[in-house]
């Protein structure tokens, strides 16, 4: 896999992402409240937060899928609203739930993506074969996507995000449904991708993955960034140098007394 990556990730540009005072509302609900972030090249940047915190909304805005109400998102000199088509060419987006054409086979779907990004047939076949072999889905390439398991669909979504060699990968819970072997391959792939000066923006509920993979982390809570930094910086900020990310997360989101809740539940069950 690494030999393959060295072939397709040779040429890259340094990509700076600037998120400036981004706000998004849905009716009376403020999903994002004046979000400010700087994400540099070569980073695996984790966006963490409980359900409903605004993670998916933020990732969709960065990817140009959703417009913010105010503020701006710029990728180098491109504005995600003004230069939407150019921005989308720079990004490979992996959603929490794969959004695929289920009446196509994976190979037909990859060929469609290749046509959108003007990738020649020989290149797409080489790339698909390498990814399909690594993720062990060669035998499913000619099956209808609608007949595949959730985990196999997720692998198809991951491959489709990488095959046009984007500058940025945006993963929204993108490892859901993957077996341990595939998860390890994807984590190695993300590290290799970032080591070549490209950028990964990564959201997950699995804090152990974030702690192991991410260079920088921002914790999003009720539409606000409540903490940002490296793991070392977050530990110092929370005054919890000897604690893991889960304990820091619970503290900065106000749920550090969750143990008391568990004890109360246990007591109610035991009655």
N, C-alpha and C positions, 0 to 999 in steps of 0.2 A: 504493500500500500504506500509506504513512504517513497519508494522509487517512482511510483506512478505520480505522486504528488509533486515530486521534484520536476517532473516533466511539464505539468500543466500550470504550476504556480511559479513560473520563472519571472514573468514581468509583472510588476505591481507599482502602484503609486501610493504615496503616504496620504492617508485619509483622515481628516479631522472632522469630527461631528460636534456641532455647537448647538445646544438646546437652550433657548433664551426666553425666559418668562412664559413658558407654554401653559396655557389654561384650556381645559376642555370641559364643557358641561353637557349633560343630557337632561333636559328639562330643569328641574330644581336641584338635580344632583351634580355636584362638582367632582368630576372624575379625576381631574388633574388641576392643581392649584399652583400657578407660577413656578413651574419646574425649570431649574437651571442645571445643566450638566455639560461638562467638556469630556469627550471621549476621543482619545488619541489613537494613532496607528499602532498596530502590534499589541493591542490590549484584548483580553477577554474580560468583558465588563458585565458583571452580574447585576440584574435588577430583581430584587427580592421583595416580597410582601405577601400578606395574607390574601385570600380570595376577596375580590372587590376593592383592592387597594389602588387599581389603576394601571397595573403592569401591562396588560394586553392593549389597553388604549394607548399608552405611551409607545409601545413597540410598533403599533399600527401607524401612528403619526410619524415616527422616525422612518418607517418604510414607505411613506407616501400613500398608504392605503386609506387613511383617515385624515381629515383636516382638523387642525386645532381651531379654537375660537379666537385666540389671541396669542401673541408671541411668535417665535420663528424657530425652525429647525434648518440648519445649513450643513451640507456635506461638502467640505471645501468651499467653493464659491457657488454651489448650487443650492437653491431654496427648494424645499420639498413640495411647496405649493406651486411656485412659479415654474420650476423646472422638473415637474413631476415625472415625465417620461424618462428623462436622463437619469434622475435619481433611481428609478426602479431598475434601470440597467446595471446599476452599481451594487444592487442588493440581492441576496438570496434569502428569502423569507420562509421560515418553517413554523407553521401555526401549531397550536396545541392539538387541534383536531384536523387531520389531513383534509384539504379541500381539493379533491382530484376529480377528473372526468372518469366516472366509474364504468362507462361503456367502452373505454379504450383499454388496451393492454399497457403495461408499463413501458414497453418499447415504443409503442405508438405515442404515448404521452411524452417520453423523452425526445422523440423525433419532432414533435410539435414544439417543444421548448427550444430545440436546436434551430428550428426555422425562425422563431421569434428573435433569437439572438444571432442569427446568421452564422451558425456553427456548421462547418462542412460535415458531410455524412461520415467520412472516415474518422474524424476526430470524435464525433459523438459516440460512434460504436466503440472506439477504444476506451473512452471515459466510462461509458455505461458498463462495459465488461469488467473494468477494474473495480468500480464501486460495487457492482452486483456480486462479483466474486468475494470481495471483502466482507460484504454484509449477508452473503449466502442466500441470495434471491434469484440466482441464475435460472432456476427451474420455474420461476413465476413470471418471467419477462413476457411470455406470450399468453398469459391468462388475463381474463378481464379483471380490472382493478376492483370492481364491485364484488368479486368473489374472494378477495384476499382478506386475511385477518387484519386486525387493527395494527398490530406490530409490523406486518409486512407493508401495509399502506404507509406507515410512518417512515419506513426505510425508503420507499419510493419518493415520499415528500422530501426527505433529506437529500437523496441523490439529485432530485430535480432542482434543489436550491444551489447545489455545488457545481453542476455540470457546465454552467456558462462562466465559471471562474470569476465570481463577483469580487468586489473589493470589501464588501461587508456581508457577514452572515448574521441574521437576526433570528434567534431561536426562542419561541414562546412555548416553554414546557416541551421542547422538541424531542426529549428522550423518553417521553411517555410510551409505554408498551414495548420498549426494547429489551431484549435479553441481555444478560451481563456481558457476553462477548461483544455484542454490537455496541453496547454503551461504552466499553473500553476503547473500541476502534474509533467511535465518534469523538470521545474525549481526546485521543491522540491526534485525530484529524484536526480538531479545533486548535490544539496547541501548535501543530505544524503550520496551520493556516495563519495564526497570529505571529509565529516566528518569522514569517515572510513579510511582515509589515502590514498585514491586513487586520481587520477588526471584527471581533465577535461581540455581539450584544446578546445576553443570555439570561432568560428567566427560568426559574425552577422552584418547585415546592420542596425539592430534596436538598436540604441545606448541606448535607455531606458532599454532594456533587459540587455545589457552589464553592464550598470551602476548599475543595481539592483542585478545582479547575480555574476559578476566577482570579485575575490579578487585582481588580478593583471591584468594589461592591457598593451599590446604593440601596438603601432600604426604604421602600415606598409604603406609606401607611396613610389611609384615608385621603389619598390624592396628594400627599406631601412627602418630600424627601426628608426623612428624620435622621439619617446618618449616611455618610459616604466616606470611603477610604479603602486602603488595603486592609487585610485581616489584622495586621499589627496595629494600624491606626484605629480601627474600630474597637479593638480590645482596650487600647489606652483610653479612647474616648468614653467607653462604657465603664472604665475602671475595673475591667474583668480580664486582666492579662493571662490568667490561667484557665479561662473558660472557652468553650467551643462556640461556633457561630449560632447554634440553636439557642443557647442561653443568652447571647448578646442580642439576638433577634427578639426574643421574648421581653428583654429589658427595655429596648428602645421603642418597642411598640406597646408598652404598658401591660404586657401579659406575663410579667415575671412571677406573679403569684399563681400561676396555673397549677402548681403542685397542690395548693390549697383547694382548688376546684376539684382536682382528681380525688383528693381525700374526702371531700364532701360527697362526691358521687359514690365512692366506695362505701361510705357510711350509709348512704341512703339505700344502696343495693343490699347491704348486709342486714338491714332492719327487717 
